[in-house]
C-alpha cells in the first residue's frame, strides 16, 4: 500500500504537469495522385493514477465503424456499419469465401502504378489468444506507414482483451478470416504449432498476396518501394531468411518452389524449412526473390535486447522483430514502454505520436493544433470515405 501510494504520487506529479500521450494516424486516399494524406489525431488524457489500457478499453465509445466484406457469389461488396463495442470484427470463412476475398483484394488493394503486391496486411495465429501490446503496436505501425485496404487476422478465432477492444475502436478495417488449424503437411504431422503458421502464411500470400507480419513484427517505415517486386524477404542472419515479414504478389513463383519443399518436411527441425530452405532456394532462383539485406530483422535474436535497453541503429530498417516469445518475463505494457529511453521506446512513440520524443500536453486544450472536439470520455469516431479512408477527427479526453 505504501508503494502504491508513492507510485500514485509520482504519477500525479507528471499528470499535474500535463503528461499525456496521443496517437496520430495518417491515411492514404486510394488513388494514384500525390494529394496529401488525410490525418486523424486521437488524444488520450490518462486518468490520474489509472494509467492503464484496461481503463482506456472500458471507456471506448459504445459504437464504432466496422468494415464488412459481403460476398455475392465470388464478388466482394464492401460496406460499413455502425457496430456496438461488444460486437466483434466482421468475420468470414476462408474456404467458403476465398474467391470473394480475391475479388476484394484485386478491386481495393492496388493503388499505384506498377504495384504487384497488394496493400493488404495479414496476421496468422492459432488458438484463442490475448491480444498483447506488441501486437497492438504492430497493427498501428501498419496503419501509420502503409494505410492498408484491410488488415486480415487468419485463424480459428479473433484475439481478445483490452488491447483488442481499443484497437477495434481505432481501426475500422480489421477483418477476421476464419481458418481451421492444419494438422498435417503432405501427410506429415506438425512438430511445432509455429510450423502450422509457417505453412498458412505461405498459403495466404500465395492466394491473395500482400504483406505478412508476425504478431511482434513492427514496421518503422513504409514498404511502397518494394511493392513492385514479386516476392521480398530479409536476412535474419547470413545463413537464413526471416519469415516474420514477407511481401508477395498473388501466385508468386518463389512461394510455389518453397511450399513444394515441405514434401521433405522434418517435424523435429525447428526453423529449417521456414528460414534455411528459402535461403537455399533464393541462391538458386535469384530472379524470383528480392532480398533486402537484414532490413526487416535487424538486430536478430542475439542482439534484440539492445533494442529494449539501449539505442540501436535501425536507421535503414523497414521493420524490427521483437522475438517476444523468447523473453516472456519482460513486460511490454504500452504505458511503460512509451517512457523507455531506448530504441524500442522511440519506435513505439513514433508509431503512436509520429515522433520518437515524449510529448507534453498543452496548458489548454484549445492550443492543440486542428483539434475540433473534446469529450469527457474516450470517444473515437471514424468517418469512412470510399469505404476505407477515415477523415480527420480529433478527440481530447481530460
Kinemage of the C-alpha trace (Angstrom):
@kinemage 1
@onewidth
@group {chain A} dominant
@subgroup {mainchain}
@vectorlist {calphas} color= white
{ca unk a 1} P 0.000 0.000 0.000
{ca unk a 2} L 2.856 2.383 0.802
{ca unk a 3} L 4.467 1.587 -2.534
{ca unk a 4} L 1.192 2.125 -4.349
{ca unk a 5} L 0.603 5.498 -2.674
{ca unk a 6} L 4.105 6.636 -3.629
{ca unk a 7} L 3.540 5.318 -7.123
{ca unk a 8} L 0.364 7.404 -7.384
{ca unk a 9} L 2.108 10.485 -6.035
{ca unk a 10} L 4.750 10.239 -8.741
{ca unk a 11} L 2.121 9.762 -11.435
{ca unk a 12} L 0.051 12.633 -10.030
{ca unk a 13} L 3.090 14.864 -10.364
{ca unk a 14} L 3.547 14.045 -14.027
{ca unk a 15} L -0.149 14.296 -14.751
{ca unk a 16} L -0.335 17.639 -12.950
{ca unk a 17} L 2.440 18.773 -15.274
{ca unk a 18} L 0.171 17.763 -18.117
{ca unk a 19} L 1.743 14.471 -19.130
{ca unk a 20} L -0.167 12.595 -21.797
{ca unk a 21} L 0.269 10.611 -24.962
{ca unk a 22} L -1.608 10.899 -28.188
{ca unk a 23} L -1.923 8.863 -31.315
{ca unk a 24} L -1.668 10.307 -34.804
{ca unk a 25} L -2.613 8.153 -37.767
{ca unk a 26} L -2.065 9.121 -41.402
{ca unk a 27} L -4.331 7.689 -44.051
{ca unk a 28} L -3.709 7.473 -47.773
{ca unk a 29} L -6.526 8.019 -50.229
{ca unk a 30} L -6.997 5.106 -52.612
{ca unk a 31} L -5.913 6.828 -55.794
{ca unk a 32} L -2.754 7.389 -57.752
{ca unk a 33} L -2.429 11.116 -57.143
{ca unk a 34} L 0.081 12.897 -54.970
{ca unk a 35} L -2.543 14.520 -52.765
{ca unk a 36} L -1.584 14.910 -49.090
{ca unk a 37} L -2.781 12.288 -46.654
{ca unk a 38} L -5.877 12.770 -44.568
{ca unk a 39} L -4.956 12.909 -40.888
{ca unk a 40} L -6.523 11.732 -37.688
{ca unk a 41} L -5.412 12.512 -34.192
{ca unk a 42} L -6.743 10.748 -31.137
{ca unk a 43} L -5.593 12.199 -27.840
{ca unk a 44} L -5.703 10.089 -24.706
{ca unk a 45} L -5.665 12.083 -21.477
{ca unk a 46} L -4.940 9.455 -18.873
{ca unk a 47} L -6.916 9.455 -15.598
{ca unk a 48} L -4.883 10.283 -12.516
{ca unk a 49} L -3.170 7.164 -11.254
{ca unk a 50} L -5.193 4.922 -13.547
{ca unk a 51} L -2.770 4.869 -16.409
{ca unk a 52} L -3.809 1.503 -17.795
{ca unk a 53} L -5.061 0.064 -21.045
{ca unk a 54} L -7.858 -1.675 -19.139
{ca unk a 55} L -9.357 1.688 -18.173
{ca unk a 56} L -8.989 3.069 -21.666
{ca unk a 57} L -10.667 -0.017 -23.128
{ca unk a 58} L -13.558 0.250 -20.672
{ca unk a 59} L -14.234 3.810 -21.777
{ca unk a 60} L -14.221 3.489 -25.542
{ca unk a 61} L -17.287 4.723 -27.375
{ca unk a 62} L -20.349 2.490 -27.238
{ca unk a 63} L -20.357 2.318 -31.041
{ca unk a 64} L -17.712 2.177 -33.752
{ca unk a 65} L -17.386 1.982 -37.525
{ca unk a 66} L -16.808 -1.528 -38.864
{ca unk a 67} L -15.787 -2.684 -42.313
{ca unk a 68} L -17.625 -5.636 -43.855
{ca unk a 69} L -16.862 -7.700 -46.933
{ca unk a 70} L -20.125 -9.165 -48.165
{ca unk a 71} L -19.868 -11.878 -50.742
{ca unk a 72} L -22.265 -12.042 -53.677
{ca unk a 73} L -21.164 -15.389 -55.054
{ca unk a 74} L -17.496 -14.712 -55.897
{ca unk a 75} L -17.826 -10.921 -55.946
{ca unk a 76} L -16.988 -8.738 -52.941
{ca unk a 77} L -19.272 -5.902 -51.904
{ca unk a 78} L -17.697 -3.575 -49.359
{ca unk a 79} L -19.929 -1.857 -46.818
{ca unk a 80} L -19.534 -0.269 -43.417
{ca unk a 81} L -21.857 -0.359 -40.471
{ca unk a 82} L -22.020 1.124 -37.007
{ca unk a 83} L -21.451 -1.674 -34.518
{ca unk a 84} L -21.759 -1.804 -30.760
{ca unk a 85} L -18.423 -2.120 -28.994
{ca unk a 86} L -19.477 -5.567 -27.770
{ca unk a 87} L -19.801 -6.794 -31.363
{ca unk a 88} L -16.646 -8.341 -32.772
{ca unk a 89} L -14.919 -7.582 -36.036
{ca unk a 90} L -16.526 -8.822 -39.220
{ca unk a 91} L -15.676 -12.464 -39.873
{ca unk a 92} L -15.851 -14.679 -42.939
{ca unk a 93} L -14.776 -18.207 -43.715
{ca unk a 94} L -11.619 -18.830 -45.748
{ca unk a 95} L -12.795 -21.983 -47.518
{ca unk a 96} L -16.227 -20.628 -48.419
{ca unk a 97} L -15.188 -17.108 -49.390
{ca unk a 98} L -11.714 -17.340 -50.910
{ca unk a 99} L -12.840 -16.175 -54.351
{ca unk a 100} L -14.688 -13.304 -52.719
{ca unk a 101} L -11.540 -12.301 -50.820
{ca unk a 102} L -9.575 -12.396 -54.053
{ca unk a 103} L -12.169 -10.096 -55.599
{ca unk a 104} L -11.920 -7.722 -52.640
{ca unk a 105} L -8.127 -7.536 -52.854
{ca unk a 106} L -7.981 -7.110 -56.625
{ca unk a 107} L -10.598 -4.356 -56.543
{ca unk a 108} L -9.498 -2.368 -53.498
{ca unk a 109} L -5.861 -3.024 -52.618
{ca unk a 110} L -3.936 -1.802 -55.659
{ca unk a 111} L -3.481 1.968 -55.743
{ca unk a 112} L -0.183 2.658 -57.530
{ca unk a 113} L 1.313 2.152 -60.947
{ca unk a 114} L 3.498 -0.952 -61.322
{ca unk a 115} L 2.308 -2.213 -57.928
{ca unk a 116} L 2.096 -6.008 -57.878
{ca unk a 117} L 1.985 -6.580 -54.097
{ca unk a 118} L -1.483 -5.599 -52.863
{ca unk a 119} L -1.627 -3.270 -49.887
{ca unk a 120} L -3.343 -5.712 -47.543
{ca unk a 121} L -1.770 -6.873 -44.261
{ca unk a 122} L -2.009 -10.413 -42.886
{ca unk a 123} L -1.567 -11.915 -39.418
{ca unk a 124} L -1.837 -15.634 -38.662
{ca unk a 125} L -2.492 -17.118 -35.227
{ca unk a 126} L -3.873 -20.401 -33.923
{ca unk a 127} L -5.525 -20.754 -30.557
{ca unk a 128} L -7.622 -18.208 -28.708
{ca unk a 129} L -5.087 -15.670 -27.504
{ca unk a 130} L -4.968 -12.413 -25.606
{ca unk a 131} L -4.007 -9.531 -27.865
{ca unk a 132} L -0.818 -8.031 -26.459
{ca unk a 133} L 0.778 -4.606 -26.536
{ca unk a 134} L 3.374 -5.559 -29.150
{ca unk a 135} L 0.595 -6.782 -31.460
{ca unk a 136} L -1.352 -3.569 -30.878
{ca unk a 137} L 1.720 -1.561 -31.899
{ca unk a 138} L 2.368 -3.879 -34.850
{ca unk a 139} L -1.080 -3.207 -36.306
{ca unk a 140} L -0.863 0.528 -35.661
{ca unk a 141} L 2.555 0.604 -37.340
{ca unk a 142} L 0.968 -0.935 -40.429
{ca unk a 143} L -1.819 1.656 -40.290
{ca unk a 144} L 0.606 4.543 -39.822
{ca unk a 145} L 3.097 3.633 -42.518
{ca unk a 146} L 1.053 1.623 -45.038
{ca unk a 147} L -2.603 2.631 -44.671
{ca unk a 148} L -3.692 -0.838 -45.867
{ca unk a 149} L -7.022 -1.504 -47.534
{ca unk a 150} L -7.675 -4.105 -44.825
{ca unk a 151} L -5.913 -5.975 -42.035
{ca unk a 152} L -6.790 -9.666 -42.055
{ca unk a 153} L -6.446 -11.870 -38.980
{ca unk a 154} L -6.345 -15.510 -40.071
{ca unk a 155} L -7.139 -18.271 -37.601
{ca unk a 156} L -9.972 -20.130 -35.865
{ca unk a 157} L -10.822 -17.187 -33.581
{ca unk a 158} L -10.003 -13.485 -33.380
{ca unk a 159} L -7.890 -12.220 -30.469
{ca unk a 160} L -9.439 -10.737 -27.338
{ca unk a 161} L -8.525 -8.483 -24.421
{ca unk a 162} L -8.333 -4.738 -23.715
{ca unk a 163} L -5.758 -4.011 -26.422
{ca unk a 164} L -8.042 -5.679 -28.956
{ca unk a 165} L -11.047 -3.667 -27.751
{ca unk a 166} L -9.053 -0.465 -28.054
{ca unk a 167} L -7.725 -1.404 -31.490
{ca unk a 168} L -11.229 -2.067 -32.826
{ca unk a 169} L -12.271 1.426 -31.768
{ca unk a 170} L -9.307 2.947 -33.622
{ca unk a 171} L -9.085 0.881 -36.812
{ca unk a 172} L -12.310 0.088 -38.689
{ca unk a 173} L -10.890 -2.177 -41.401
{ca unk a 174} L -9.996 -5.215 -39.280
{ca unk a 175} L -11.342 -8.494 -40.668
{ca unk a 176} L -11.247 -11.963 -39.125
{ca unk a 177} L -10.766 -14.746 -41.673
{ca unk a 178} L -11.851 -17.988 -40.056
{ca unk a 179} L -9.458 -20.833 -40.854
{ca unk a 180} L -9.210 -24.307 -39.398
{ca unk a 181} L -5.932 -25.185 -37.751
{ca unk a 182} L -3.993 -27.514 -40.088
{ca unk a 183} L -2.852 -30.851 -38.706
{ca unk a 184} L -0.564 -32.171 -41.446
{ca unk a 185} L 1.525 -31.039 -44.386
{ca unk a 186} L 1.896 -33.524 -47.239
{ca unk a 187} L 0.685 -36.217 -44.842
{ca unk a 188} L 3.181 -35.412 -42.089
{ca unk a 189} L 2.096 -34.205 -38.641
{ca unk a 190} L 3.482 -30.884 -37.459
{ca unk a 191} L 6.217 -30.948 -34.852
{ca unk a 192} L 5.540 -27.433 -33.537
{ca unk a 193} L 2.455 -25.234 -33.562
{ca unk a 194} L 4.595 -22.481 -35.119
{ca unk a 195} L 5.115 -24.690 -38.170
{ca unk a 196} L 1.364 -24.517 -38.800
{ca unk a 197} L 1.598 -20.756 -39.054
{ca unk a 198} L 4.635 -21.089 -41.339
{ca unk a 199} L 2.519 -23.058 -43.798
{ca unk a 200} L -0.633 -20.953 -43.588
{ca unk a 201} L 1.177 -17.665 -44.150
{ca unk a 202} L 2.545 -19.073 -47.409
{ca unk a 203} L -0.906 -20.281 -48.447
{ca unk a 204} L -2.445 -16.887 -47.674
{ca unk a 205} L 0.230 -14.947 -49.561
{ca unk a 206} L 0.015 -17.325 -52.494
{ca unk a 207} L -3.758 -16.889 -52.742
{ca unk a 208} L -4.132 -13.175 -52.008
{ca unk a 209} L -0.697 -11.588 -51.970
{ca unk a 210} L 0.093 -8.762 -49.576
{ca unk a 211} L 2.250 -8.067 -46.549
{ca unk a 212} L 2.615 -10.726 -43.877
{ca unk a 213} L 3.673 -9.665 -40.363
{ca unk a 214} L 4.331 -11.701 -37.242
{ca unk a 215} L 2.392 -10.526 -34.194
{ca unk a 216} L 5.544 -8.890 -32.809
{ca unk a 217} L 6.886 -7.532 -36.100
{ca unk a 218} L 6.748 -3.739 -36.250
{ca unk a 219} L 7.070 -1.524 -39.301
{ca unk a 220} L 9.316 1.505 -38.902
{ca unk a 221} L 8.717 2.911 -42.394
{ca unk a 222} L 6.548 2.209 -45.416
{ca unk a 223} L 7.424 -0.502 -47.928
{ca unk a 224} L 5.835 1.014 -51.025
{ca unk a 225} L 9.117 0.918 -52.925
{ca unk a 226} L 9.173 -2.873 -52.515
{ca unk a 227} L 5.640 -3.492 -53.716
{ca unk a 228} L 6.633 -3.747 -57.357
{ca unk a 229} L 8.627 -6.918 -56.576
{ca unk a 230} L 7.214 -10.426 -56.889
{ca unk a 231} L 8.470 -11.653 -53.515
{ca unk a 232} L 10.523 -9.934 -50.816
{ca unk a 233} L 12.312 -11.250 -47.730
{ca unk a 234} L 15.161 -10.187 -45.484
{ca unk a 235} L 18.018 -11.997 -43.835
{ca unk a 236} L 17.752 -12.825 -40.157
{ca unk a 237} L 21.409 -13.806 -40.242
{ca unk a 238} L 23.768 -14.686 -43.065
{ca unk a 239} L 22.677 -18.344 -43.075
{ca unk a 240} L 18.924 -17.919 -43.409
{ca unk a 241} L 15.997 -15.666 -44.272
{ca unk a 242} L 13.355 -14.401 -41.853
{ca unk a 243} L 9.698 -15.269 -42.435
{ca unk a 244} L 8.420 -12.834 -39.779
{ca unk a 245} L 7.825 -10.261 -42.521
{ca unk a 246} L 7.273 -11.030 -46.195
{ca unk a 247} L 5.817 -9.274 -49.225
{ca unk a 248} L 4.327 -11.211 -52.130
{ca unk a 249} L 2.245 -10.848 -55.227
{ca unk a 250} L -0.540 -13.425 -55.607
{ca unk a 251} L 0.806 -16.646 -57.040
{ca unk a 252} L 4.461 -15.675 -56.614
{ca unk a 253} L 6.643 -18.364 -58.193
{ca unk a 254} L 9.028 -18.399 -55.233
{ca unk a 255} L 6.220 -19.407 -52.871
{ca unk a 256} L 5.405 -22.380 -55.078
{ca unk a 257} L 9.028 -23.576 -55.006
{ca unk a 258} L 9.245 -23.103 -51.249
{ca unk a 259} L 5.932 -24.795 -50.491
{ca unk a 260} L 6.867 -27.879 -52.518
{ca unk a 261} L 9.956 -28.338 -50.336
{ca unk a 262} L 7.632 -29.189 -47.451
{ca unk a 263} L 7.266 -32.618 -49.051
{ca unk a 264} L 10.549 -33.279 -47.261
{ca unk a 265} L 9.430 -31.639 -44.016
{ca unk a 266} L 11.177 -32.825 -40.852
{ca unk a 267} L 8.984 -32.031 -37.817
{ca unk a 268} L 11.989 -32.224 -35.483
{ca unk a 269} L 13.802 -29.317 -37.130
{ca unk a 270} L 12.652 -26.026 -35.656
{ca unk a 271} L 13.403 -23.409 -38.304
{ca unk a 272} L 14.899 -25.371 -41.163
{ca unk a 273} L 12.041 -25.275 -43.657
{ca unk a 274} L 10.852 -21.813 -42.626
{ca unk a 275} L 14.195 -19.969 -42.745
{ca unk a 276} L 17.042 -22.087 -44.165
{ca unk a 277} L 15.223 -23.591 -47.155
{ca unk a 278} L 14.141 -20.182 -48.540
{ca unk a 279} L 17.765 -19.016 -48.403
{ca unk a 280} L 18.891 -22.120 -50.297
{ca unk a 281} L 16.184 -21.539 -52.897
{ca unk a 282} L 16.954 -17.825 -53.125
{ca unk a 283} L 20.550 -18.505 -54.124
{ca unk a 284} L 19.322 -20.846 -56.846
{ca unk a 285} L 16.496 -18.586 -58.106
{ca unk a 286} L 17.747 -15.027 -57.801
{ca unk a 287} L 15.224 -13.651 -60.295
{ca unk a 288} L 12.236 -14.813 -58.225
{ca unk a 289} L 13.000 -13.024 -54.962
{ca unk a 290} L 14.330 -9.701 -53.744
{ca unk a 291} L 16.391 -9.814 -50.554
{ca unk a 292} L 16.737 -6.513 -48.712
{ca unk a 293} L 19.740 -7.345 -46.548
{ca unk a 294} L 18.570 -7.613 -42.949
{ca unk a 295} L 16.274 -4.598 -43.121
{ca unk a 296} L 13.186 -6.474 -41.884
{ca unk a 297} L 15.024 -8.084 -38.954
{ca unk a 298} L 17.833 -6.003 -37.519
{ca unk a 299} L 19.024 -6.966 -34.976
{ca unk a 300} L 18.328 -10.682 -34.783
{ca unk a 301} L 17.603 -12.664 -31.631
{ca unk a 302} L 21.233 -12.495 -30.491
{ca unk a 303} L 21.171 -8.726 -30.012
{ca unk a 304} L 17.475 -7.893 -29.715
{ca unk a 305} L 17.779 -6.917 -26.044
{ca unk a 306} L 19.888 -3.967 -27.143
{ca unk a 307} L 16.750 -2.605 -28.807
{ca unk a 308} L 14.913 -2.979 -25.497
{ca unk a 309} L 17.591 -1.441 -23.285
{ca unk a 310} L 19.875 0.697 -25.458
{ca unk a 311} L 19.928 2.852 -28.572
{ca unk a 312} L 20.488 0.549 -31.524
{ca unk a 313} L 20.888 1.895 -35.048
{ca unk a 314} L 17.848 0.913 -37.130
{ca unk a 315} L 18.009 3.892 -39.484
{ca unk a 316} L 17.954 1.693 -42.605
{ca unk a 317} L 15.324 -0.749 -41.320
{ca unk a 318} L 11.892 -1.333 -42.767
{ca unk a 319} L 10.885 -3.197 -39.626
{ca unk a 320} L 12.047 -4.898 -36.447
{ca unk a 321} L 11.139 -8.265 -34.984
{ca unk a 322} L 10.890 -8.282 -31.180
{ca unk a 323} L 11.170 -12.054 -30.555
{ca unk a 324} L 8.882 -11.663 -27.564
{ca unk a 325} L 8.269 -15.400 -27.182
{ca unk a 326} L 11.914 -15.788 -26.173
{ca unk a 327} L 11.636 -13.108 -23.465
{ca unk a 328} L 8.271 -13.737 -21.786
{ca unk a 329} L 9.430 -12.238 -18.479
{ca unk a 330} L 9.993 -8.792 -19.979
{ca unk a 331} L 6.637 -6.988 -19.605
{ca unk a 332} L 5.780 -4.923 -22.665
{ca unk a 333} L 2.949 -2.757 -21.382
{ca unk a 334} L 2.101 0.215 -23.546
{ca unk a 335} L 2.160 2.888 -20.802
{ca unk a 336} L 5.573 1.616 -19.654
{ca unk a 337} L 7.397 1.110 -22.943
{ca unk a 338} L 6.499 4.566 -24.240
{ca unk a 339} L 8.581 6.014 -21.389
{ca unk a 340} L 11.668 3.894 -22.108
{ca unk a 341} L 14.837 5.716 -23.093
{ca unk a 342} L 15.747 3.120 -25.705
{ca unk a 343} L 15.227 2.235 -29.344
{ca unk a 344} L 12.059 0.311 -28.519
{ca unk a 345} L 10.634 3.290 -26.650
{ca unk a 346} L 11.408 5.522 -29.623
{ca unk a 347} L 9.817 3.094 -32.078
{ca unk a 348} L 6.610 2.800 -30.066
{ca unk a 349} L 6.417 6.574 -29.577
{ca unk a 350} L 6.905 7.074 -33.316
{ca unk a 351} L 4.062 4.678 -34.079
{ca unk a 352} L 1.778 6.404 -31.564
{ca unk a 353} L 2.795 10.048 -31.853
{ca unk a 354} L 4.603 10.379 -35.159
{ca unk a 355} L 7.839 11.347 -33.420
{ca unk a 356} L 10.234 9.458 -31.133
{ca unk a 357} L 10.306 12.164 -28.464
{ca unk a 358} L 7.952 12.412 -25.491
{ca unk a 359} L 5.029 14.814 -25.659
{ca unk a 360} L 3.707 17.155 -23.004
{ca unk a 361} L 0.054 18.104 -23.005
{ca unk a 362} L -0.719 21.737 -23.799
{ca unk a 363} L -1.769 24.038 -20.961
{ca unk a 364} L -5.154 24.443 -22.578
{ca unk a 365} L -6.951 22.079 -24.960
{ca unk a 366} L -7.578 24.994 -27.299
{ca unk a 367} L -3.860 25.100 -28.101
{ca unk a 368} L -3.898 21.645 -29.678
{ca unk a 369} L -3.437 22.085 -33.413
{ca unk a 370} L -6.505 21.223 -35.556
{ca unk a 371} L -8.383 19.814 -32.562
{ca unk a 372} L -12.090 20.105 -33.189
{ca unk a 373} L -13.777 18.178 -30.382
{ca unk a 374} L -13.298 17.373 -26.697
{ca unk a 375} L -15.214 14.834 -24.667
{ca unk a 376} L -15.009 13.654 -21.088
{ca unk a 377} L -14.857 10.024 -22.184
{ca unk a 378} L -12.514 8.285 -24.541
{ca unk a 379} L -14.501 8.642 -27.733
{ca unk a 380} L -13.364 7.556 -31.150
{ca unk a 381} L -15.432 8.035 -34.253
{ca unk a 382} L -14.359 7.368 -37.824
{ca unk a 383} L -15.895 8.821 -40.932
{ca unk a 384} L -15.186 6.422 -43.772
{ca unk a 385} L -14.563 7.685 -47.276
{ca unk a 386} L -14.849 5.236 -50.159
{ca unk a 387} L -15.351 2.513 -47.548
{ca unk a 388} L -11.742 2.662 -46.361
{ca unk a 389} L -10.282 6.102 -45.654
{ca unk a 390} L -11.261 7.926 -42.484
{ca unk a 391} L -11.156 11.711 -42.242
{ca unk a 392} L -9.655 13.860 -39.533
{ca unk a 393} L -11.396 13.713 -36.181
{ca unk a 394} L -9.611 14.923 -33.064
{ca unk a 395} L -10.630 13.971 -29.571
{ca unk a 396} L -9.175 15.037 -26.253
{ca unk a 397} L -10.123 13.174 -23.088
{ca unk a 398} L -9.475 15.025 -19.808
